[in-house]
Amino acid sequence: MANTDSLLLELILSKNVQVLSEATLEIQGKFCEPRNDFQSNRKMNDPSQQIKCIQTQRVHDWIFYCTDHQKRISIPEDCVEQIRNCRDTGNDVTTDCEGIPDSSNFTVLSESRKFPGIPGIRIVSIRFTIHIRVQFKCNDTPLCHFEVPVTTVDEVALCIPKDTSIAATISNVDCTAFSISITPVCTNPSITLNIPEAVTCTGDITGTVTCNDAPVPGTAVTFSPNPVVTDENGEFTTAATIPEGTAPTAVSITASTTVNDIPAFETELTTVNCPSCDVLAYVTNAGEGENTVSFIDTSTNTVINTVTVGNTPFGVAITPDGTRVYVTNQGDDTVSVIDTVTNTVVATVMVGNGPISVAITPDGTRAYVANANDDTVSVIDTVTVGALPFGVAITPDGTRVYVANSLDDTISVIDTATNTVIDTIPVGNSPNSVAITPDGTRAYVTNADAGTVSVINTATNMVIDTVMVGNDPRRVAITPDGTRAYVTNRANNTVSVIDTASNTVVATVTVGNAPNSVAITPDGARAYVTNLGDANVSVIDTATNTVIDTVTVGDVPRGIAIGTICQG
């Protein structure tokens, strides 16, 4: 020091202003005694070469500038006396400095302006006030200390958009360095919402929160259905869950947030719906004067509705979308079409003579009806097949129809593209029904007079196995996983359970009198069997292969089909 009465401090703001986080800048500074070797670094000779903004996706990188400040500070008299006494005794006097916590502040003095000749850079005039505690020591023994406010006014070059407000935090202050963090302040927050045109049961809602065209991470977004917090890119995603049973409804969804105490919101319109779905079993009742279809709720195993159809209903099938039920009426050569929403017959279609079975293509566009008395299959159109066609099934890909011809002991294979018979397969005596595995590779055929089931390879249309079952096997159904085939044996009052991997009977279940048809729930947990002689339906637990319930229906129940029916 030049003398003991005053202390000359110089503030030199460093060359580098650096990004601390996604939208925070740091200025490194120094307090030091004047040193001539700094002189060459204190001025910018060519700002256009030394100041550089690198625009990235969210942040603004390096800024270069340099400025210096000097302040001559008077030392308190008592401290001056202690310093002199230390020196008079031949000891060394040293100085330490530290910042006083929470004593610094900043003020923006003017609006930002363009930096001449350098795109993207704006000049902001800022006054920084930094409070320093100066400590004198005599051979490292503390002598005295006092506080010094240091105020600097600087024009800082920042890579920020026009009209951006900023905030600054001064920290890490000591005698040799300090940090100033400068953060753009949000003044114009906004939300964008991306909502599907329609949401069925569940759907994702996404969006972005921005401010001054920059993403805002970590901010809470509140809206129904669920509140969320934006990620590092200012983006958010939430799942909308629509209550079951909701009919198609136009709704508005509003998202809101608050950034720097400034609210923002956005509203978008969409249509929501979520049908209420039940697994129902449809049973045809062909008793004298009956001519009905019973609807069984499989969750309670109770009959919830009964609809009158044509004369002597037999076969039944449900469209893949669950909106229609097709019922063959053997006594009047028709097919009744039931609307599952209104539970009424909405159409009656004339088909061939003595319609027995019906199957529907996977896309729901065609129904194939086996007409027992005129040796045809109606495609609500007609295809000539073998004698007394009884059972009918369609491959999962919808390209082939397999028809059991009871008097010919054959299976006719129909190409659905041309609706012509492309193959005829000999099977056992009096084939009655057909079921195809979910993977479409095998067809299982019940042979009523032989007490067997023929297994057909659908790639070659050849019988590859024959399984002995009970007496007078009538219908067959395969579990959704393809591992089991359930066969009704009318004369034995039983159901044979075939393991499709080994094609052997692994269980025999006693059911009601004269079991005729069988259908399996979509989850494979239950098999429902119509008992002609008892006017009821046996419910089999497929895990234990035991009868767990019996449901009373109409007289002479024949066919059965199970499907998922949705309302809403």
N, C-alpha and C positions, 0 to 999 in steps of 0.2 A: 504494500500500500504506500502511496505517496506520503501520507502522514497518518497520525492516529486519530484525527478529528472526523474523518469521513471515510466511507467505503464505496468504491465504485464497482457496481455490478453491471454486467452486460448480458442482455437476453439475446441469444442468437437462435432464431427458429431454423431448424435443420432443413436440408435440401429435400427431404422425403416426407410426403403425406401419404400414408399407406392405408389400405383397406383392412379393417379389423374383422368385420363380419360382412354379411350380405349387403348392408347399406350403411356401413360405419367407416369413417375415415379417421386416421390417427396422425397427429402432428407430433414429431419428436422435437424437443427444444432443450437448450442448455443454459445454465447460469454459470458464468465464469468471469474471471478477471480479464481485462483487456489484453489481447495478444495479437501482435502485428501479423503473425503468420496466418491469422484467419482472414485478413483483409481481402485477399484475392478471391475468397469463396463467398463474400457477403453480398455481391451484386450479380445479377443475371445479365450477362453480356448480350445474349440473344435468346429472349424468352421463347421464340418459336421453335428453337432447337432444344431447349431445356425443359419445357412444359409439355407433357404428353398425357392424353386421356385414352385409355383403352376401354371402349364400351363393350361390356359383356352382357350376358342375358339379364342379370339383375343388378350388378354392382358397377361402380366406377373405380378404376384402379389408379395407378400411380400419378401423383401430382408433384411437381418440382417447383420449389421457390425458396428464397432465402432472404431474410431481413434481420437487422440487428437493432437492439435498443439498449441505451445506457441510462442508468439512474444513479446519481450521487446521493448517498444516504449519510446523514449526520449521525455519529455514534453518541449515545448518551454519555454525559460527563462522568458518571460513576464508573462506566465501563472503560472510558478513556484512561481514567486514573489507574485502573487495574492493569490495563495493557502496558502503560508506561512502567509500572512497578515491575512487571514481568520482564520487560526488556532491560531495565536498569540492573537487574540481577543476572543478566547474561543468558536468560532463557529464551526459548523460541515461542512466538505467538502464532497460533494456527486458527483457522476459521472453518466451521462446519455450518451447513444450512439444511433445513428440512421444511417441507410444506406443512402448513397447519390444516388439519383435516376439515373438510366441509366449509372452508373459508373462501374458496375461489368461485368465480362466476364469469359469465360472458354476456355480451349484449350485441345484437346485430344492429349496426348503425344505419344501414341503408339497404335498399333493394339491390338484388344482384344485377350485374350488367355483363354484357358480352366481353370476353377477352379478345382484344383486337387480333384478327388474323388467325385465330385458332378455334375451329369449330368445336362445339360441345362444352367449352370451358366458360364458366361465369365467375366474375369477381364479386366477392362478398366482403364488406367492411365489417370487422368484428373487433370489439374491445374486450380484452381478457384482463381480469384482475386476479393476481396470484399473491397470496399472503405467505411470506417466508419467515421462519424463525432462524436468526443468525446466532450462532454459538461461538464465542471466543474461548480458546484454551491456552494454558501455559504449560508447555511440555505435556500435553494431553490431559492436564487437569483443568476442568471447567472453571472459567473465570466469571463470565457474565453472558447474558443473552438478551435479545430484544426482537421485536417483530417489525417486519418491513412489508408494506403493501407495494406490489409492483404492478403497474397498469401499462398495458401495451395496446396499441391500436394497429391492426394489420388488415391489409386487403389480401384475402386468401383466395387462391385460384382453386375452384372446385368443379368437378364434372357432375353437374346437376341440371335438371331441366329448368326452364324458366318458371318463375312463380313458386318454386319449391322453398318451403320454409325449412330451417335447420335448427337443430339443437346441439349444444356442445357440453361436454363434461371434461373438467380438468382434473387430472389424477396423477398419482406417482410423482409428486413434486418433491425434489430435494435440491441440493446446491448444484448438482451437475446435470440434471435432466428432469423433464416432465412430459406428460402425455396429454394431448387434447384430442378427445374423440368427437368428431362432428358427424351428426346423423341427420339425413333428410327427414323432415317431419311431414306426416301425411296431412293434407288439407282437403283432399277430394276423393274419399274412398268410394268404391263401387263394387257391386257383385254381379257376376254373370251366372245364370242357371242353365244347366243342360238337362232337360227332362224328356223322357220318351213321350211320343204322341199318345201312347196308351200303356198303362201299367196293369198287368193281370197278376193279382195276388202279391207278387214281389217284383221289385225293379230298382235299379241304381239311379240315384240322382247325383249329378256331379256339378261342380262349379268352381269359380276362381274369385278370390278377393284381391283387388288391386287398389293402389292409391297413387295418384300422379303417374299413372301408367306403369307402376312397378308392383310386383307381387307383394302381398302382405302375409308373411308366414306367422303361424302360431296364434292366429286370432280366432275367437269363438264365433261360430255361425249358428244362429238359433232359428229353427223352423220345425214345423211338423212335417215328417214324422220324428226325426231324431236330430238333436244338436250335434255338431261336429267341430273340430278344430282344424284350421288349414295346415297343410304340410309346408316344407321349406320352399316350395314353389308357389305358395299361396293357393293351392288347390285343395278341394275337399270332395269326399265321396260318402254317401250315406245310402242305406237300403230303405226303401219304402215298403211297408207291409200293409196290405189291404185286408181288412177283416173278411173272413169267409162269409159268403152269402150276400156280398155287395153287388148289386146290379150295376151295369155300365152307367157311370155318373161323371159328368164334367165337373172338375174341381180346379181351384187355383191353389198353388203352393207358393208361399212367400218365404224367402230367406232374408234374414237381417243380421247385421253386425254393427259394432261400434269401434271405430279406430280413432284414437286421440280425442275421445269424447264426441266424435262426429258420427252420427248414425248413417247407415246405408241399407237399402233393401232392394229386392228384386222379386217380381211376381211373374209366374208362368202358368199357363193353363195346360191341363192334360185330362185324359179320360181314364178312370180307374174302374176295375171290376175284379171280383173274385168269386167264382161260383161256389155254391155249397154242394158238395158231392157225397153221394151215398152209393154203396155197393148193393145192388138189388138183384134178386133172382126172379125170373119170370117163368111161371109154370103153366103149361096148357092143360086145361081140364076138359076131357071129352065125354064125360058121363051124360046119360040121357037127360036132356033138358038143361045141361050145364053150359057148354060152349063158352067158356070163360078163360081168362088168363089171370092168375093170382100173382100179386107183387109181394115178394118177401123181402123185408129189410134184414140183411144178413148180420147187422150189428146186434139185433134183438131177436132174430129168428121169429118174427111175427109177420102175419099178412097185413099189409097196410092199404091194399087197394085190390079191387077186382074189376076187370073190364070185360064186357061181352064182345065176342068176336064172331067169326063165321061158324058153320056147322062142322062139328067134330074136329076141333083144332088138334094139331099133332106137333109139328116141328116149330121151333122158335129160334130166332137169332137177333142179336143187337148190333146196330151199326157201330163202327169204331169210335165215333164221337159221342155215342150214347144218346143221340137225339131221337132215334127211331127203333121200334121193335117190330120185326116181321114175323107173322104167325101163319103157318100153312093150315088151311081148313080143308081137310080131306073130304068132307061130305058135300061141299059145294064148289070145289075146284077153284078156290080163291086164296089169296094171301091178304090178310089184314095188316095194315100199317098203323102202328100206335105211336102217337106223339108223346114222348116221355115227359114233356113239360106240362101238358094239359091232361095227360093220361086218358086220351080219347082216340078212337079210330079215326084217322084223317084220310085214309084211302083204302079201297078194296080193289085188288088187282086180279083179273081173271088169268089163270095159268092153265096147265094141262090137267088131265084126268087123274084124280086121286093124289094131290100133292101131299108129300110126307115130310120131307126135310128141306131145310133152307140154310144157306151159308152166304155170307156177305164178303165181298172183296175188301182187302186191307184199306183201300182208299175210300170205301163206302159208296162207290158209284154204282155197283151192280149187286143184285141178289140172284143167286142160283138156287132153283127150286127143283127137287126131284119129284117127278110125277109118276107114281107107281103103276097106274093103270094104262098109260099109253106110251110107256118106255121112252119118255123124254125128260129133258131138263129145261125148264124155262129160265131164261136169263132176263126175266121179265122181257123175254124173247124166247126162242126155243131151239134146243139142240137135241137131235136123236141120239140115244145111247142104247144100253142093253135092256134086257127084259126086267120089268118091275124094279126100276131104280128106287132105292130106299134112302140110303144115307148120302150126304154130300159134304165135302170139306174143300177148303181153298188153301193153297200154299201161302206162307207168310209174305212172299214177294208178289202175290196176286197173279202170277203167270199161269198157274195150273189149277184145274178143278178135278178132284177125285170123286167119282160117283160109284156107290155100291149097287150092283145090279143083282137083286136077290134071286131071280129065277135063272139067270145065266151063270151064276157063280163067278162073276168077273167084276173087275173095276175098270170103268171107262175114264180115260184121262183127256180132259178138254183143255185146249189152248185158248186162254181168255182173249188173246189178241184177235183170233179168227172165229172163236166160238165153234170150233170143230173138234171132233174126237181124233186125237193123234196117236192113241195107244189103248190097247185093251189087255188087262192083266188077269190071268186065271188065279183065283184064290180058293178058299174053302167053300163048303156047302152052305148056300143061302147067306151071302154077305149082307149085313144089316146096316152097319154104320162105319164111318171113317173118321179118324182124327190124325192130324199131322203134327209132328214135333215142332217146337218153336224155332229150331234152326232149319226146318224145311227138309231135312235129310231122310226122314222116315215117315211112312204112313202106316197106321195101325188099323186093321180091319176086323170087325167082329163077324164070325161065321156062325149064325144062329143054330143051324142044324148039325154042325160039326163039333160044337163046344170048344172052338179054338179061336185064336187071334192070329191073323197073318201079318207079318212085318214086311213092308215093301221098302226097298231102296229107291228113293224118288229120282236118283240120278240115272239109274238103269231101268227103272220100272220093272224090277224083278223081285219076287218074294225071296227074302233071304233067311227067314226064320218063321216057325209056327209055334205058338205058345198054347198049351192046354190050359183051359180055364174051367168055369162051371158050366152047367147045363143051360142051353138056350141063351148065350150071350147076346145082348141087344145093343147096347151103346157103350162108347168108349170116350174118355176125356183124358187129356194129358196135362200134367202140372206145368205151371209157367216156366219152371227151370228145366223141364224136359226129362226129369229123372224117373218119373212114375207115370204109369197109365192105369186108370181106374175103369173097370169093365163090369157092367151090370149083368148078372146071371138071373134071368127071370124065373126059371124053373126051380132054382135053388134058394131063392130069396137072399142072395149074397152079392157081394162085390169083390172081384179079384183085383189085387194090386200087383202090377207087373213092374219089376225093375227093368228099365229100358236099356241099361248098360249090359245086363246079362240075358235079358228077355226070359226071365223066370218069374213065377208068382212068388212074392215074398210075404203076402198076407191075404187073408180072406175075411171079409167083414160081413156079419149077418145084419141085414137091414129089414125093411118091411116086406109086405106081400107083393110079389110080382114086380120087382124093381125094373124100371124101363130105361129112363134117361139119367145122365149124370153130367154135372157141370162143376167147375172148380173156381173158387174166388181168385181175383187177380193177384193176391199175395200168396196163393198156394196153400193157405192154412186150413181151408175147409173144402170138402166135397159134398155137394147136395144131390140127393138121389130121389127121383120120383117113384112112388110105390103105387102101381095101378090098382091093386086090390085093397089098399087101405085108405085111399084118399088123403095121403099125407106125403111128406118129404122127410127123409132121414138126413141128418147132418153129421158128417164124419170129420173127426179131427185127423188131419193127414199126418200129424207128428206121431200119434199113437195108433192110428187106424182103428178107432173105436167110435161108436155112435154116441154123440154127446147131446143130441136134441132131436125132437120130432116136431114138425110143423104141419098142422092140419090145413089142407087146401080144398079145392073143389073135387068133385067126383071124377074118378078115372084120370088122374094126372099122368100125362104122357111126356111131353117135351119140357126141357128146362134150359134156360140160358142165363148167364150172370154177367153183369157189366157195371161200369161206373157211370152213374147218372148224375149230372150236375145241373143245378138250378141257379140262375143269376147271370 
